Amino acid sequence: MINKRVVRYVVIKILVYLITLFVAFSIVFFFLRLIPGDPVSRFIRLIEQRYSIQLAQVTQEIINEYKRKFGLEGDIATQYVSYLNRVFLEFDLGPSFLNFPNPVQDLIAWRLPWSIGLLGAATLISWAIGILAGTLVGWKRGSKIDSIMFTISLCMSQVPFYLLALFLVMFLAYIFTIFPPRWAFSPTVTPGLNLAFISSVIYHATLPSLSLILISSLGWLISTRAITITILGEDYLLFAQAKGLRKIRILSRYLLRNTLLPQTTGLAMSLGFIVNGFYLVEWIFSYPGVGTLLVQAINALDYNTVQGVILISIFTVLTANLIIDLIYPLIDPRVRGE
């Protein structure tokens, strides 16, 4: 039998998702138009710098053609309609200034797997470590281990990712030369599904992953500890303890399971932000991900690429949250009205 409450919940979540997506994409469009300067003039100067040439005579026809290619033709209303048509109907993010005339979506598609592989794995690992450690520390609240771990977590979780990344590069890459300081794999291996390439990718990803995992896991530990301490006072947990259930059963079945529910939404947010949430870490390690592409695009004033990366980021964050919202009725009986 169809649960009307669940159907209404799903419909509302999808509508909110679509409206938020449209509003966010519109804000990006108008925000970038507020940046001073002429994008076409900047693009022409970029061409001159790249090829060390001087374009003495650029006719108005050439400028108009570039404006048409970049979606800058006509007034702001015309550009907005063209932008919505390109993004929502044609799934076209326009040509890249950096790699003209290659489309922005091709650049992002090539770099996105690297970001997902590095940042996605680091996010999941840090989430798992933080949840388990936070639950155990919260279970031992008031103990010496709780005091030590909580103090360390509070201090270290405030350290920026890029600062720890620079520290790890200096000590583990340049001083002790344990890990490579940059790139995604060794130039001596052939890319492909072979053991040498895969092991090289894992080896090069270890250092940037550590800089993300060490800090992220402590943030998850702090929030999970707080949730755990709150749950410890719930009636159902006190009842389970009164029944004489073993501690390991209470910890795994009652405490850990109910700790996961609120942290699942946080995981969705973190997974959504992997596209550009840690772009400085990618840039420090010269990792060929979307974050590095964003830094390069900002330095080159490549409006289309900056806009494309931001749009992909918004889409991933909102979509990840929608997926979690749609899964929630399966894991939380209260949403189903039970």
Residue frames as qw, qx, qy, qz and C-alpha x, y, z in Angstrom:
[[0.000, 0.886, 0.463, 0.000, 0.00, 0.00, 0.00],
 [0.398, 0.524, -0.022, 0.753, 1.31, 3.45, -0.96],
 [0.396, -0.556, -0.425, 0.594, 2.16, 5.62, 2.02],
 [0.198, 0.880, 0.308, 0.304, 0.66, 9.05, 1.23],
 [0.388, -0.894, 0.099, 0.200, 2.89, 10.73, 3.77],
 [0.633, -0.283, 0.474, 0.542, 6.01, 9.38, 2.04],
 [0.462, 0.553, 0.510, 0.470, 4.68, 10.40, -1.41],
 [0.035, -0.979, -0.167, -0.114, 4.03, 13.94, -0.21],
 [0.552, -0.706, 0.270, 0.352, 7.48, 14.03, 1.40],
 [0.636, 0.017, 0.525, 0.565, 9.17, 12.91, -1.85],
 [0.316, 0.754, 0.430, 0.383, 7.21, 15.35, -4.05],
 [0.215, -0.975, -0.032, 0.054, 8.04, 18.30, -1.76],
 [0.609, -0.529, 0.381, 0.453, 11.74, 17.40, -1.69],
 [0.571, 0.270, 0.536, 0.560, 11.93, 17.13, -5.50],
 [0.143, 0.895, 0.328, 0.266, 10.10, 20.46, -5.97],
 [0.383, -0.892, 0.126, 0.204, 12.39, 22.20, -3.49],
 [0.675, -0.226, 0.468, 0.524, 15.39, 20.67, -5.28],
 [0.468, 0.528, 0.493, 0.510, 14.29, 21.94, -8.72],
 [0.040, -0.970, -0.191, -0.148, 13.43, 25.43, -7.47],
 [0.527, -0.754, 0.237, 0.311, 16.71, 25.73, -5.54],
 [0.673, 0.016, 0.488, 0.556, 18.67, 24.51, -8.56],
 [0.329, 0.736, 0.399, 0.437, 17.03, 27.11, -10.82],
 [0.227, -0.972, -0.044, -0.028, 17.54, 29.97, -8.34],
 [0.645, -0.561, 0.325, 0.405, 21.17, 29.01, -7.66],
 [0.614, 0.239, 0.477, 0.581, 22.01, 28.78, -11.37],
 [0.154, 0.880, 0.301, 0.334, 20.38, 32.19, -11.92],
 [0.425, -0.885, 0.088, 0.169, 22.38, 33.75, -9.08],
 [0.692, -0.235, 0.408, 0.548, 25.62, 32.44, -10.63],
 [0.459, 0.575, 0.439, 0.516, 24.70, 34.02, -13.98],
 [0.036, -0.949, -0.162, -0.267, 23.97, 37.48, -12.56],
 [0.609, -0.727, 0.151, 0.279, 26.88, 37.40, -10.11],
 [0.679, -0.049, 0.395, 0.617, 29.45, 36.78, -12.85],
 [0.310, 0.717, 0.365, 0.506, 27.94, 39.60, -14.92],
 [0.303, -0.949, -0.081, 0.012, 28.71, 41.98, -12.04],
 [0.720, -0.334, 0.208, 0.572, 32.46, 41.39, -12.41],
 [0.182, 0.875, -0.100, -0.437, 33.97, 44.51, -14.01],
 [0.185, -0.464, 0.708, 0.500, 35.65, 44.30, -17.41],
 [0.735, 0.416, -0.193, -0.499, 34.92, 42.89, -20.85],
 [0.826, -0.184, 0.532, 0.028, 35.39, 39.10, -21.07],
 [0.793, 0.562, 0.163, 0.169, 36.03, 39.22, -24.83],
 [0.194, 0.896, -0.333, 0.220, 38.80, 41.82, -24.40],
 [0.547, -0.584, 0.589, -0.114, 40.32, 39.68, -21.67],
 [0.900, 0.145, 0.407, 0.055, 40.13, 36.64, -23.96],
 [0.617, 0.759, -0.059, 0.201, 41.91, 38.50, -26.79],
 [0.096, -0.835, 0.499, -0.210, 44.68, 39.58, -24.40],
 [0.778, -0.304, 0.545, -0.070, 44.98, 35.96, -23.25],
 [0.860, 0.447, 0.206, 0.138, 45.47, 34.86, -26.88],
 [0.331, 0.874, -0.264, 0.238, 48.13, 37.54, -27.35],
 [0.391, -0.697, 0.571, -0.190, 50.01, 36.42, -24.23],
 [0.887, -0.073, 0.454, -0.044, 49.75, 32.72, -25.03],
 [0.813, 0.415, 0.277, 0.301, 51.08, 32.97, -28.57],
 [0.427, -0.505, 0.135, 0.738, 53.27, 36.08, -28.07],
 [0.283, 0.415, 0.536, 0.679, 51.51, 37.97, -30.85],
 [0.053, 0.361, 0.245, -0.898, 49.95, 41.40, -31.15],
 [0.238, 0.577, 0.748, 0.228, 46.46, 41.57, -32.59],
 [0.143, -0.137, 0.017, 0.980, 46.65, 45.13, -33.86],
 [0.417, 0.017, -0.241, -0.876, 43.35, 45.16, -35.68],
 [0.078, 0.255, 0.948, -0.172, 40.38, 43.33, -34.19],
 [0.229, -0.249, -0.416, -0.845, 37.24, 44.21, -36.09],
 [0.505, -0.097, 0.372, -0.773, 33.86, 44.62, -34.47],
 [0.828, 0.112, -0.350, -0.423, 32.66, 41.61, -36.46],
 [0.565, 0.191, -0.756, 0.270, 35.27, 39.41, -34.79],
 [0.099, -0.153, 0.616, -0.766, 34.32, 40.77, -31.37],
 [0.687, 0.002, 0.060, -0.724, 30.63, 40.12, -32.05],
 [0.787, 0.152, -0.571, -0.179, 31.41, 36.57, -33.17],
 [0.353, 0.152, -0.779, 0.496, 33.29, 35.87, -29.95],
 [0.360, -0.095, 0.406, -0.835, 30.44, 37.38, -27.94],
 [0.803, 0.047, -0.237, -0.545, 28.06, 35.01, -29.69],
 [0.682, 0.167, -0.702, 0.116, 30.29, 32.01, -28.96],
 [0.234, 0.074, -0.706, 0.665, 30.62, 32.99, -25.29],
 [0.229, -0.636, -0.737, -0.027, 26.90, 33.76, -24.87],
 [0.245, -0.474, -0.241, 0.811, 27.51, 37.50, -24.37],
 [0.067, 0.239, 0.512, 0.823, 25.48, 38.73, -27.32],
 [0.301, -0.641, -0.516, -0.482, 22.58, 41.14, -26.75],
 [0.306, -0.632, 0.257, -0.664, 21.27, 42.70, -23.55],
 [0.170, -0.309, 0.833, -0.427, 21.25, 41.01, -20.13],
 [0.743, 0.129, 0.388, -0.530, 17.77, 39.52, -20.63],
 [0.786, 0.482, -0.309, -0.231, 18.76, 37.97, -23.97],
 [0.272, 0.498, -0.791, 0.231, 21.94, 36.55, -22.43],
 [0.436, -0.195, 0.700, -0.531, 19.94, 35.11, -19.52],
 [0.851, 0.265, 0.152, -0.428, 17.46, 33.32, -21.81],
 [0.663, 0.548, -0.508, -0.034, 20.34, 32.00, -23.92],
 [0.011, -0.468, 0.795, -0.386, 22.14, 30.86, -20.75],
 [0.652, -0.046, 0.566, -0.502, 19.11, 28.95, -19.43],
 [0.855, 0.413, -0.084, -0.302, 18.56, 27.34, -22.81],
 [0.477, 0.581, -0.651, 0.107, 22.21, 26.30, -23.07],
 [0.122, -0.379, 0.804, -0.441, 22.50, 24.93, -19.54],
 [0.587, 0.033, 0.621, -0.519, 19.11, 23.25, -18.99],
 [0.816, 0.442, 0.148, -0.341, 18.19, 22.15, -22.52],
 [0.703, 0.618, -0.351, 0.036, 21.48, 21.67, -24.35],
 [0.846, -0.480, 0.074, 0.220, 23.69, 20.86, -21.32],
 [0.643, 0.492, -0.014, 0.586, 26.32, 23.14, -22.85],
 [0.484, -0.736, -0.162, 0.445, 28.60, 25.21, -20.59],
 [0.279, 0.950, -0.100, -0.096, 30.20, 27.08, -23.47],
 [0.779, 0.430, -0.263, 0.373, 33.78, 27.15, -24.79],
 [0.681, -0.589, -0.100, 0.425, 36.73, 27.48, -22.45],
 [0.150, 0.966, -0.208, -0.022, 38.95, 30.56, -22.61],
 [0.478, -0.622, 0.605, 0.135, 41.91, 28.49, -21.40],
 [0.417, -0.082, 0.847, 0.321, 41.53, 25.76, -24.02],
 [0.527, 0.590, 0.106, -0.602, 39.55, 27.50, -26.73],
 [0.515, -0.182, -0.158, -0.823, 37.52, 26.22, -28.55],
 [0.362, -0.102, -0.921, 0.101, 37.18, 23.10, -26.37],
 [0.505, -0.612, -0.300, -0.529, 33.90, 23.08, -24.40],
 [0.252, -0.563, 0.544, -0.568, 34.05, 23.53, -20.64],
 [0.888, -0.195, 0.191, -0.370, 32.12, 20.31, -19.98],
 [0.887, 0.315, -0.307, 0.144, 34.88, 18.30, -21.70],
 [0.233, 0.566, -0.552, 0.566, 37.55, 19.82, -19.44],
 [0.541, -0.397, 0.437, -0.599, 35.47, 19.12, -16.34],
 [0.966, 0.033, -0.044, -0.253, 34.59, 15.58, -17.51],
 [0.726, 0.402, -0.474, 0.295, 38.30, 14.75, -17.88],
 [0.133, 0.446, -0.577, 0.671, 39.24, 16.14, -14.46],
 [0.666, -0.404, 0.072, -0.623, 36.16, 15.12, -12.47],
 [0.936, -0.106, -0.337, -0.010, 37.16, 11.43, -12.00],
 [0.526, 0.276, -0.494, 0.635, 40.43, 12.53, -10.42],
 [0.242, -0.404, 0.303, -0.829, 38.61, 14.76, -7.91],
 [0.841, -0.258, -0.105, -0.463, 36.04, 12.07, -7.14],
 [0.863, 0.079, -0.459, 0.197, 38.72, 9.43, -6.72],
 [0.384, 0.255, -0.494, 0.737, 40.88, 11.49, -4.37],
 [0.235, -0.256, 0.300, -0.889, 38.39, 13.59, -2.44],
 [0.784, -0.203, -0.264, -0.524, 35.54, 11.07, -2.48],
 [0.798, -0.038, -0.564, 0.211, 37.69, 8.31, -0.99],
 [0.269, 0.192, -0.495, 0.804, 39.19, 10.70, 1.58],
 [0.451, -0.295, 0.070, -0.840, 35.71, 11.93, 2.59],
 [0.858, -0.194, -0.359, -0.311, 34.30, 8.42, 3.05],
 [0.695, 0.042, -0.571, 0.435, 37.34, 7.23, 5.01],
 [0.073, 0.228, -0.402, 0.884, 37.34, 10.28, 7.30],
 [0.618, -0.294, -0.098, -0.722, 33.57, 9.93, 7.83],
 [0.869, -0.153, -0.467, -0.065, 33.89, 6.26, 8.83],
 [0.540, 0.090, -0.535, 0.644, 36.83, 6.94, 11.16],
 [0.118, -0.284, 0.235, -0.922, 35.13, 9.96, 12.72],
 [0.721, -0.311, -0.235, -0.573, 31.83, 8.13, 13.30],
 [0.845, -0.144, -0.495, 0.142, 33.46, 5.12, 14.96],
 [0.445, 0.108, -0.448, 0.768, 35.91, 7.17, 17.03],
 [0.244, -0.338, 0.087, -0.905, 33.27, 9.73, 18.01],
 [0.781, -0.344, -0.335, -0.399, 30.84, 7.05, 19.13],
 [0.784, -0.124, -0.491, 0.360, 33.49, 5.35, 21.27],
 [0.256, 0.189, -0.329, 0.889, 34.70, 8.64, 22.75],
 [0.451, -0.372, -0.064, -0.809, 31.12, 9.69, 23.51],
 [0.833, -0.281, -0.460, -0.129, 30.45, 6.30, 25.09],
 [0.698, -0.182, -0.396, 0.568, 33.46, 6.91, 27.39],
 [0.005, -0.807, -0.071, -0.586, 32.41, 10.49, 28.21],
 [0.514, -0.812, 0.152, -0.230, 34.19, 11.99, 31.20],
 [0.927, -0.200, 0.106, 0.298, 37.11, 9.56, 30.94],
 [0.368, -0.642, 0.342, 0.580, 40.75, 10.47, 30.32],
 [0.416, 0.122, 0.695, 0.573, 40.63, 9.23, 26.73],
 [0.159, 0.814, 0.542, 0.136, 37.54, 11.39, 26.13],
 [0.205, -0.913, -0.015, 0.352, 39.27, 14.47, 27.50],
 [0.424, -0.417, 0.525, 0.609, 42.46, 13.91, 25.47],
 [0.364, 0.312, 0.730, 0.486, 40.73, 13.09, 22.19],
 [0.089, 0.877, 0.472, 0.008, 38.21, 15.91, 22.50],
 [0.246, -0.841, 0.120, 0.467, 40.94, 18.49, 23.23],
 [0.398, -0.230, 0.638, 0.618, 43.11, 17.31, 20.33],
 [0.301, 0.525, 0.725, 0.330, 40.12, 17.25, 17.99],
 [0.004, 0.930, 0.308, -0.201, 39.02, 20.78, 18.93],
 [0.256, -0.734, 0.319, 0.543, 42.50, 22.17, 18.26],
 [0.352, -0.163, 0.740, 0.549, 43.38, 20.22, 15.12],
 [0.350, 0.592, 0.716, 0.123, 39.98, 20.50, 13.44],
 [0.087, 0.932, 0.141, -0.323, 40.52, 24.27, 13.14],
 [0.353, -0.464, 0.537, 0.610, 43.70, 23.84, 11.11],
 [0.599, 0.590, -0.129, -0.526, 43.08, 24.63, 7.40],
 [0.948, 0.177, 0.254, 0.068, 43.47, 21.71, 5.01],
 [0.616, 0.726, -0.145, 0.270, 46.01, 23.56, 2.89],
 [0.192, -0.816, 0.478, -0.263, 48.19, 24.38, 5.92],
 [0.790, -0.286, 0.539, -0.060, 48.45, 20.72, 6.91],
 [0.856, 0.481, 0.152, 0.114, 49.04, 19.86, 3.25],
 [0.315, 0.850, -0.332, 0.260, 52.02, 22.25, 3.11],
 [0.474, -0.636, 0.569, -0.218, 53.37, 20.79, 6.35],
 [0.899, 0.001, 0.438, -0.018, 53.10, 17.22, 5.06],
 [0.720, 0.672, -0.036, 0.170, 54.73, 18.14, 1.75],
 [0.047, 0.858, -0.452, 0.240, 57.65, 19.79, 3.51],
 [0.498, -0.517, 0.666, -0.205, 58.34, 16.91, 5.91],
 [0.796, 0.043, 0.599, -0.073, 57.18, 13.75, 4.13],
 [0.745, 0.636, 0.178, 0.090, 58.03, 14.76, 0.56],
 [0.381, 0.844, -0.261, 0.275, 61.04, 17.09, 0.67],
 [0.287, -0.713, 0.582, -0.267, 62.81, 16.33, 3.98],
 [0.611, -0.233, 0.747, -0.120, 62.21, 12.58, 4.35],
 [0.374, 0.368, -0.618, -0.586, 61.23, 11.91, 0.68],
 [0.390, 0.073, 0.891, -0.220, 58.73, 9.22, 1.63],
 [0.472, 0.629, 0.613, -0.080, 56.01, 10.37, -0.78],
 [0.389, 0.330, 0.369, 0.777, 56.08, 12.35, -4.04],
 [0.051, -0.357, -0.298, 0.884, 55.30, 16.06, -3.64],
 [0.434, 0.456, -0.012, -0.777, 53.06, 16.45, -6.70],
 [0.410, 0.219, -0.691, -0.554, 51.26, 14.98, -9.70],
 [0.827, -0.087, 0.143, -0.536, 48.72, 12.16, -9.81],
 [0.974, -0.003, 0.204, 0.094, 51.01, 9.41, -11.08],
 [0.490, -0.507, 0.462, 0.538, 54.58, 8.85, -12.20],
 [0.484, 0.688, -0.236, -0.486, 55.42, 9.93, -15.76],
 [0.023, 0.429, -0.880, -0.202, 57.32, 6.65, -16.23],
 [0.375, 0.193, 0.891, -0.166, 54.15, 4.48, -16.06],
 [0.129, -0.149, -0.652, -0.732, 51.63, 3.95, -18.84],
 [0.465, 0.029, 0.347, -0.814, 48.10, 5.08, -17.91],
 [0.635, 0.015, -0.621, -0.460, 45.56, 2.27, -18.01],
 [0.848, -0.387, 0.095, -0.351, 44.16, -0.65, -16.04],
 [0.774, 0.260, -0.502, 0.286, 47.53, -2.08, -15.09],
 [0.720, -0.545, -0.326, 0.279, 49.11, -2.70, -11.70],
 [0.527, -0.010, -0.064, 0.848, 51.97, -0.23, -12.19],
 [0.053, -0.464, -0.217, -0.857, 49.61, 2.65, -13.00],
 [0.591, -0.642, -0.390, -0.295, 47.11, 1.86, -10.22],
 [0.730, -0.418, -0.279, 0.463, 49.83, 1.52, -7.58],
 [0.374, 0.141, 0.016, 0.916, 51.41, 4.80, -8.77],
 [0.260, -0.590, -0.304, -0.702, 48.04, 6.60, -8.50],
 [0.704, -0.619, -0.349, -0.015, 47.49, 5.29, -4.96],
 [0.682, -0.184, -0.172, 0.686, 51.07, 6.19, -3.98],
 [0.193, 0.276, 0.096, 0.937, 50.74, 9.77, -5.28],
 [0.407, -0.601, -0.351, -0.592, 47.28, 10.17, -3.70],
 [0.653, -0.365, -0.574, 0.333, 48.43, 9.13, -0.21],
 [0.329, -0.107, -0.269, 0.899, 49.83, 12.49, 0.87],
 [0.252, -0.225, -0.155, -0.928, 46.91, 14.70, -0.27],
 [0.638, -0.399, -0.591, -0.292, 44.49, 12.14, 1.16],
 [0.561, -0.274, -0.561, 0.543, 46.22, 12.25, 4.54],
 [0.088, 0.041, -0.142, 0.985, 45.94, 16.05, 4.69],
 [0.487, -0.275, -0.310, -0.769, 42.17, 15.71, 4.21],
 [0.714, -0.298, -0.628, -0.078, 41.52, 12.63, 6.35],
 [0.459, -0.079, -0.567, 0.680, 43.47, 13.77, 9.41],
 [0.101, 0.005, 0.214, -0.971, 41.45, 16.99, 9.80],
 [0.553, -0.165, -0.403, -0.711, 38.07, 15.87, 8.44],
 [0.627, -0.221, -0.746, 0.039, 37.89, 12.81, 10.68],
 [0.249, -0.142, -0.562, 0.776, 38.40, 15.00, 13.76],
 [0.326, -0.046, -0.050, -0.943, 35.48, 17.20, 12.72],
 [0.683, -0.177, -0.576, -0.413, 33.28, 14.13, 12.38],
 [0.501, -0.126, -0.743, 0.426, 34.54, 12.90, 15.77],
 [0.021, 0.024, 0.376, -0.926, 33.44, 16.11, 17.53],
 [0.540, -0.056, -0.173, -0.822, 29.93, 16.13, 16.06],
 [0.705, -0.103, -0.678, -0.179, 29.45, 12.38, 16.56],
 [0.332, -0.050, -0.710, 0.619, 30.58, 12.64, 20.18],
 [0.256, -0.001, 0.237, -0.937, 27.98, 15.34, 20.84],
 [0.685, -0.049, -0.393, -0.612, 25.22, 13.26, 19.22],
 [0.614, -0.030, -0.777, 0.136, 26.30, 10.17, 21.15],
 [0.114, -0.025, -0.619, 0.777, 26.18, 11.97, 24.50],
 [0.483, -0.006, 0.014, -0.875, 22.66, 13.20, 23.67],
 [0.730, -0.013, -0.569, -0.377, 21.51, 9.69, 22.73],
 [0.377, 0.075, -0.827, 0.410, 22.92, 8.23, 25.95],
 [0.192, 0.059, 0.530, -0.824, 20.15, 9.99, 27.84],
 [0.560, -0.020, -0.420, -0.714, 17.32, 8.62, 25.68],
 [0.737, -0.217, 0.397, -0.502, 14.75, 6.31, 27.29],
 [0.946, 0.242, -0.143, -0.160, 15.21, 3.47, 24.81],
 [0.523, 0.505, -0.597, 0.338, 18.94, 3.31, 25.56],
 [0.287, -0.415, 0.615, -0.605, 18.37, 3.38, 29.31],
 [0.883, -0.018, 0.166, -0.438, 15.81, 0.61, 28.84],
 [0.837, 0.381, -0.390, 0.048, 18.33, -1.48, 26.90],
 [0.210, 0.491, -0.678, 0.504, 20.87, -1.04, 29.67],
 [0.567, -0.279, 0.464, -0.621, 18.26, -1.96, 32.28],
 [0.942, 0.134, -0.095, -0.291, 17.51, -5.18, 30.38],
 [0.683, -0.502, 0.506, 0.160, 21.11, -6.21, 30.92],
 [0.813, 0.575, 0.038, 0.090, 22.11, -6.29, 27.25],
 [0.767, -0.174, 0.111, 0.608, 25.80, -6.60, 26.54],
 [0.107, -0.754, 0.065, 0.645, 27.69, -3.34, 26.01],
 [0.206, -0.190, 0.679, 0.679, 28.82, -4.34, 22.53],
 [0.123, 0.517, 0.810, 0.248, 25.18, -4.95, 21.52],
 [0.048, -0.861, -0.360, 0.357, 24.02, -1.62, 22.95],
 [0.224, -0.601, 0.312, 0.701, 26.93, 0.14, 21.26],
 [0.153, -0.065, 0.754, 0.635, 26.41, -1.38, 17.81],
 [0.020, 0.491, 0.832, 0.258, 22.64, -1.85, 17.61],
 [0.138, -0.849, -0.487, 0.150, 21.28, 1.10, 19.55],
 [0.276, -0.773, 0.047, 0.569, 23.97, 3.75, 19.84],
 [0.299, -0.261, 0.572, 0.718, 25.89, 3.53, 16.55],
 [0.204, 0.472, 0.772, 0.374, 22.77, 3.00, 14.45],
 [0.039, -0.897, -0.433, 0.081, 21.03, 6.09, 15.81],
 [0.320, -0.666, 0.198, 0.644, 24.23, 8.12, 15.54],
 [0.384, 0.052, 0.661, 0.643, 24.39, 7.37, 11.81],
 [0.216, 0.739, 0.633, 0.081, 21.01, 8.92, 11.03],
 [0.007, 0.961, 0.090, -0.260, 21.85, 12.61, 11.58],
 [0.358, -0.595, 0.499, 0.519, 25.39, 12.15, 10.24],
 [0.577, 0.320, 0.675, 0.330, 24.15, 10.76, 6.92],
 [0.262, 0.928, 0.263, 0.031, 22.97, 14.20, 5.82],
 [0.250, -0.863, 0.331, 0.290, 26.36, 15.63, 6.71],
 [0.587, -0.152, 0.681, 0.410, 28.01, 12.97, 4.58],
 [0.490, 0.665, 0.522, 0.214, 25.84, 13.97, 1.62],
 [0.040, 0.992, -0.026, -0.113, 26.96, 17.59, 2.02],
 [0.430, -0.638, 0.538, 0.345, 30.61, 16.53, 2.18],
 [0.602, 0.155, 0.695, 0.363, 30.30, 14.33, -0.89],
 [0.368, 0.851, 0.365, 0.082, 28.61, 17.16, -2.74],
 [0.075, -0.968, 0.184, 0.156, 31.47, 19.52, -1.96],
 [0.768, -0.242, 0.430, 0.408, 34.21, 17.20, -3.27],
 [0.598, 0.673, 0.271, 0.340, 34.12, 18.99, -6.61],
 [0.314, 0.690, -0.134, 0.638, 35.64, 22.19, -5.26],
 [0.614, -0.773, -0.115, -0.111, 35.58, 21.96, -1.49],
 [0.706, -0.552, 0.253, 0.363, 39.31, 21.23, -1.23],
 [0.665, 0.727, 0.041, 0.165, 40.58, 22.91, -4.38],
 [0.045, -0.895, 0.432, -0.104, 43.64, 24.39, -2.63],
 [0.706, -0.359, 0.609, 0.037, 44.82, 20.92, -1.63],
 [0.812, 0.436, 0.349, 0.168, 44.58, 19.81, -5.26],
 [0.350, 0.914, -0.120, 0.166, 46.46, 22.91, -6.34],
 [0.385, -0.769, 0.510, -0.024, 49.26, 22.39, -3.77],
 [0.674, -0.192, 0.699, 0.142, 49.86, 18.85, -5.02],
 [0.239, 0.420, -0.546, -0.685, 49.35, 19.80, -8.71],
 [0.388, 0.188, 0.898, -0.084, 46.62, 17.19, -8.80],
 [0.065, -0.038, -0.570, -0.819, 44.70, 17.22, -12.12],
 [0.018, 0.515, 0.832, -0.203, 41.28, 17.63, -10.51],
 [0.057, 0.802, 0.468, 0.366, 38.47, 20.14, -10.86],
 [0.414, -0.845, -0.131, 0.313, 39.88, 22.24, -8.01],
 [0.496, -0.316, 0.355, 0.727, 43.13, 22.83, -9.87],
 [0.258, 0.475, 0.595, 0.595, 41.12, 23.69, -12.99],
 [0.160, -0.902, -0.399, -0.037, 39.17, 26.28, -11.00],
 [0.454, -0.701, 0.093, 0.542, 42.36, 27.96, -9.73],
 [0.425, -0.022, 0.522, 0.739, 43.78, 28.07, -13.25],
 [0.117, 0.667, 0.603, 0.421, 40.52, 29.49, -14.61],
 [0.270, -0.908, -0.249, 0.203, 40.39, 32.22, -11.94],
 [0.470, -0.511, 0.270, 0.667, 43.99, 33.23, -12.68],
 [0.275, 0.099, 0.620, 0.728, 43.20, 33.41, -16.41],
 [0.343, 0.315, 0.203, -0.861, 39.81, 35.12, -15.85],
 [0.191, -0.057, -0.862, -0.467, 38.17, 32.27, -17.75],
 [0.484, -0.067, 0.255, -0.834, 34.54, 33.14, -16.97],
 [0.793, 0.057, -0.385, -0.468, 33.01, 30.14, -18.70],
 [0.618, 0.100, -0.747, 0.223, 35.20, 27.61, -16.88],
 [0.026, -0.103, 0.605, -0.789, 34.70, 29.32, -13.50],
 [0.618, -0.005, 0.045, -0.785, 30.95, 29.37, -14.14],
 [0.772, 0.098, -0.569, -0.267, 30.98, 25.73, -15.23],
 [0.416, 0.099, -0.791, 0.437, 32.84, 24.51, -12.14],
 [0.237, -0.050, 0.468, -0.850, 30.53, 26.48, -9.83],
 [0.718, 0.037, -0.178, -0.672, 27.43, 25.10, -11.58],
 [0.710, 0.086, -0.699, -0.014, 28.72, 21.54, -11.32],
 [0.178, 0.110, -0.722, 0.660, 29.47, 22.13, -7.63],
 [0.470, -0.025, 0.249, -0.847, 25.96, 23.43, -6.97],
 [0.775, 0.082, -0.414, -0.471, 24.45, 20.53, -8.88],
 [0.582, 0.106, -0.780, 0.204, 26.44, 17.90, -6.97],
 [0.031, -0.083, 0.632, -0.770, 25.66, 19.41, -3.55],
 [0.589, 0.044, 0.121, -0.798, 21.92, 19.69, -4.23],
 [0.770, 0.132, -0.527, -0.335, 21.69, 16.29, -5.90],
 [0.398, 0.134, -0.825, 0.378, 23.58, 14.56, -3.09],
 [0.230, -0.007, 0.549, -0.804, 21.20, 16.11, -0.56],
 [0.703, 0.095, -0.161, -0.686, 18.19, 15.08, -2.62],
 [0.662, 0.135, -0.734, -0.069, 19.39, 11.48, -2.77],
 [0.187, 0.045, -0.787, 0.586, 19.88, 11.40, 0.99],
 [0.432, 0.041, 0.272, -0.859, 16.46, 12.99, 1.53],
 [0.758, 0.116, -0.366, -0.526, 14.85, 10.32, -0.66],
 [0.572, 0.112, -0.796, 0.166, 16.67, 7.53, 1.19],
 [0.136, -0.276, 0.563, -0.767, 15.69, 8.88, 4.61],
 [0.762, -0.139, 0.035, -0.632, 12.19, 7.27, 4.64],
 [0.854, 0.126, -0.503, -0.041, 13.90, 3.88, 4.29],
 [0.539, 0.142, -0.625, 0.547, 16.16, 4.35, 7.30],
 [0.060, -0.031, 0.481, -0.874, 14.02, 6.54, 9.57],
 [0.073, -0.462, -0.880, -0.077, 10.54, 5.19, 10.46],
 [0.014, -0.591, -0.402, 0.700, 9.47, 8.62, 11.77],
 [0.132, 0.292, -0.399, -0.859, 9.41, 9.99, 8.21],
 [0.263, -0.165, -0.854, -0.417, 7.01, 7.18, 7.26],
 [0.528, -0.393, 0.015, -0.753, 4.78, 8.11, 10.22],
 [0.794, -0.161, -0.586, -0.015, 5.49, 4.85, 12.04]]
